[in-house]
Amino acid sequence: MFLFLSRLGRLVVGIPVVIAVTAVMGLNVFSAVPVASRQPTSGGTLSLASADPSFGSTIKFTASYAPMKWIPEESISCTANGSNVYLDVQTYSGASPWTSSWTLWSQAWANAGGGPASCTAQLFYYTWQGKTETGVVYLASSTFTAT
């Protein structure tokens, strides 16, 4: 009988420990899907609103997304000849849609001659549990070539 109770006692203590460990690791105990890989119930859109993106020009993107408790962010990164020549990020805390403005210029890009670059814009948000970042969710992406 005492052997049964000790096994039962370990089980009673063990289950909350497993739940706590998986919660800290970012797993949902019931679905076993990492929290950071969860996709939102509704995504977003990201549209280039400028006709001719080029080195040194100012371009605009229009981003739309469903209401959320997280802060949406938008990033643009560009590469030329295999080197990163541009990276910028903007945050927004207002209502959707959001129009952002970007000047496609950096010293690294100018040093590389200011020529064409392949660029990617992304709309995303970080997820948090308390003060700990638990993941990033990408809502939309758009690629373009800056001449």
C-alpha positions in Angstrom: 0.0 0.0 0.0 2.8 2.5 0.8 4.4 1.7 -2.5 1.2 2.6 -4.3 0.9 5.9 -2.3 4.5 6.8 -3.1 3.9 6.3 -6.8 0.7 8.2 -6.7 2.4 11.0 -4.7 5.2 11.2 -7.4 2.5 11.4 -10.1 0.6 14.2 -8.3 3.9 16.2 -7.9 5.2 15.3 -11.4 2.3 16.5 -13.5 2.5 20.1 -12.3 6.2 20.1 -12.8 5.9 18.9 -16.4 3.2 21.6 -17.1 5.4 24.3 -15.6 8.5 23.2 -17.5 6.7 23.1 -20.8 5.1 26.5 -20.1 8.6 28.0 -19.5 9.9 26.3 -22.7 7.0 27.9 -24.7 5.0 24.7 -25.4 1.3 24.3 -25.0 0.9 21.1 -23.0 -2.2 20.1 -24.9 -1.1 20.7 -28.5 2.7 20.4 -28.2 3.1 23.2 -30.8 5.8 25.8 -30.0 4.2 29.2 -29.2 6.5 31.1 -31.5 5.4 29.1 -34.5 1.7 29.8 -34.1 0.2 31.8 -36.9 -2.3 34.5 -36.2 -6.0 33.9 -36.9 -5.9 36.7 -39.5 -2.8 38.0 -41.2 -1.9 41.3 -42.8 -1.0 42.9 -46.1 2.0 45.0 -47.0 1.9 47.0 -50.3 4.5 49.2 -51.9 2.8 52.5 -52.6 5.7 54.0 -54.5 6.2 53.7 -58.3 10.0 53.5 -58.6 12.1 52.6 -55.6 15.7 53.5 -56.0 18.8 54.3 -54.0 18.3 57.6 -52.2 14.6 57.8 -52.9 11.8 57.9 -50.3 9.3 55.1 -50.6 6.0 54.4 -48.9 4.4 51.1 -47.8 0.8 50.6 -46.7 0.3 47.9 -44.0 -3.0 46.5 -42.9 -3.6 44.0 -40.1 -6.3 42.9 -37.7 -6.6 44.5 -34.3 -4.1 43.0 -31.8 -2.7 43.4 -28.4 0.9 43.4 -29.7 2.8 46.3 -31.3 3.2 45.8 -35.1 6.6 46.5 -36.6 7.8 46.8 -40.2 11.3 46.2 -41.5 13.1 46.7 -44.8 16.4 45.0 -45.5 18.3 45.3 -48.8 21.3 43.4 -50.2 23.6 44.3 -53.1 26.2 41.9 -54.5 25.7 39.6 -51.5 26.2 42.3 -48.9 23.7 43.8 -46.5 23.4 47.5 -47.5 20.2 48.7 -45.8 18.2 47.8 -42.7 15.6 49.8 -40.9 12.7 49.1 -38.6 9.6 51.2 -37.6 7.0 50.5 -35.0 3.4 51.7 -35.0 0.8 51.7 -32.2 -2.2 53.2 -34.0 -5.0 51.6 -35.9 -4.7 49.8 -39.2 -4.0 50.8 -42.0 -0.6 52.3 -41.5 1.5 54.1 -44.1 5.2 54.2 -43.5 7.8 56.3 -45.2 11.4 55.1 -45.8 14.5 56.8 -47.3 16.5 54.1 -49.1 20.0 55.3 -48.2 22.8 54.1 -46.0 26.5 54.7 -45.9 27.2 51.1 -46.7 25.0 51.3 -49.8 26.7 54.5 -50.9 30.1 52.9 -50.4 29.0 50.0 -52.6 28.2 52.4 -55.4 24.5 53.0 -54.7 23.5 50.5 -57.4 20.6 48.1 -57.5 19.6 46.1 -54.5 17.2 43.3 -53.7 14.9 44.4 -50.8 12.4 42.7 -48.5 9.8 44.4 -46.4 8.2 42.5 -43.6 5.2 43.2 -41.3 5.5 41.4 -37.9 5.1 41.5 -34.2 6.9 40.0 -31.2 5.0 38.0 -28.7 5.7 38.3 -25.0 5.0 36.5 -21.7 5.6 39.1 -19.0 9.0 40.7 -19.8 10.2 37.7 -21.8 10.0 37.7 -25.6 8.5 34.3 -26.7 8.5 34.6 -30.5 7.9 36.6 -33.6 4.9 36.3 -35.9 5.2 37.5 -39.5 2.0 38.9 -40.9 3.1 39.8 -44.4 6.1 40.2 -46.7 6.9 42.0 -49.9 10.0 42.0 -52.1 11.1 44.7 -54.6 14.2 45.8 -56.4 15.6 49.2 -55.7 17.5 50.6 -58.8 
